[in-house]
Amino acid sequence: MAWRDKILGHPFRDGLPERIARAISAQESQSEILIGWAQLAIGLVWAALYILAPRPLDAGMAFEPVPLALGFYLAFSTVRLVLVHRHIAPTWFLALSVIVDMIVVMALIWSFHLQYDQPASFYLKAPTLMYVFIFIALRALRFSAGFVLLAGLTAALGWLVLVHYALMTSTEPDMGVTRDYVEYLTSNQILIGAEFDKVIAILLSTGILAVAIVRARRTLVAAAVEGAAHSDLSRFFAPEVAHQITQAEHRIEPGEGESREAAALLCDIRGFTPLAMQISPRDLMALLADYQGRMVTVIERHGGSIDKFLGDGIMATFGAALPTETFAADALRAIEELDATVTAWNAERAQNGQPELRVGFATAAGPVVFGAVGDRNRLEFTVIGEPVNLAAKLEDANKSENTRGLTTAATLALAERQGYAPGRKIEIRQARPVRGIDAPLDLAVLLD
């Protein structure tokens, strides 16, 4: 099995993660379906041409081989198409279909001298040989050099067999081998050089296509690996950050950053530490996963990016990873929906006999620096700036203010200029002390 897979299409899977190998296999399956439909279409074209093409009435054949060959080919192509659609076609069967393609082409070409009552050398000038290149090219759709080589070698061998048969049956004086090109074209004589030219053209085309496919397949594998990496990064980073990492024109180095206007949002479960001590680790992790899943969905729906998870806390930013002109308004809209989500979640928990959870929110807007910190071997994208520090202090101030959602009056005013329309009356508390802030702040109570 290993050697066959290496020859017929899987030379780059060794060492690849199984999920990436599965992604490549899915692409190959789609290619085989396309090849199957192309084979069936070619068979139908042949059948139509045979029905419409004029045939001599006095050919004297006891039977006509063409209908039998076409019938077999259409039946075989149909079975192949069904198997690849169901993803149950084994590798040996796909290889067999390559050989069958070429055998049918050669059989059709061979039958011409019988159909038209001519010597065997007659079929050597048949243009049907061009279909060989179509079948070789079809195998390129799978990005498998092995199948292309198998098709080309089978075609070259088949043509040599036909040439040999024509030479062995050339017994008449006006038949046989000639070196005169004009005589070759205007008689039943055989020009050996012309026939070897055809074989060489088949082999060279096959070789060039195989080399191109090997290089293209490496690109396909690299693209699959990069796509999987991008998908994995999106699970550990915000999608916008993952995009910046994978699409960066140069290697990202620590200390690189950009100054932007953004809003930072923090949410935190009240009384989480005592709760965590009362439930099992498994239930604790399930609770966090449920909470974070609900919150993240809302945050991302409003254009926010998750900066980090802080145990039961979530830090998100708006306008940092992906610049926007409505960062403050988006953050406040997100808090409104987050509160509604928590209310609905608590209703579910009450039905299940679980205690209610209180979640606090805070946001602040202003200039931030978004970039990479760490060392050359361990980087982290983060947001640094006064809005981040202020949002954390405001979230803590929810306790002293007996509120569930706070921002500054300045952030509220900025959000309203950006199009935010509060869903409820917002209380402004002027000159309020906030721990860690030297001067009093005018606070806007989003949720009391």
JOBELCOR-V483445 format. One record per helix or strand of 2 or more residues. SS is the DSSP state (H for helix, E for strand). FROM is the first residue (numbers start at 1). LEN is the number of residues. If there is no record, write none. Layout:
SS;FROM;LEN  SS;FROM;LEN
This chain:
H;2;6  H;18;35  H;65;21  H;91;25  H;120;6  H;127;16  H;145;24  E;176;2  H;181;6  E;189;2  H;192;45  H;239;9  E;257;13  H;272;7  H;281;21  E;305;6  E;313;6  H;327;25  E;359;17  E;378;7  H;386;16  E;405;4  H;409;9  E;427;6  E;441;7
